[in-house]
Amino acid sequence: MSTDITLVLGGARSGKSRYAEGLVTASPGPRVYIATAQVWDSEMADRVARHKEDRGPGWTTVEEPLDLPGALRRHAGSGTNVLVDCLTLWLSNLMMADVDVPARSAELLAALAGVEGRVVLVSNEVGLGIVPDNALARRFRDHAGRLHQDIAAVAQRVAFVAAGLPLLLKGETP
């Protein structure tokens, strides 16, 4: 099996995660969910529990807020379907940990290049609004925009989801 990368972008509560889960569920083989969220409060804990329940059985969940490239190298493989949710949470975790974001983004791209199998990456499109009013938010938006462009360049498929409806920007429906 060759590399099969799909990038799924959308706004908050757009249906992007549900769409991405559907892509992975429709594929034969083991399913791995790499969660980048960190649980800081009870609302986030409830959200994570709901997501696990919604996915149902048949998923292996890996929680990895910082070393996403390493998690991909460990868990992706021929015949395995990996869902990463989400890249923007991963970026914010890196920024809060004061990690070199461009270097870690390059590591992620290198890890994706070495993957055999299907990887579906979910991310929030944050570049559609006004220019943020503070430097941290502007750096976050810029990092996300660059990462999305870099992954879109190597992905076989890119979809934008709004109101639960996917619009394929690149590639063909699997």
Summary of the structure (lengths in Angstrom):
residues: 174
radius of gyration: 15.2
end to end distance: 14.5
largest distance: 45.6
contacts: 530
relative contact order: 0.24
helix: 43%
strand: 25%
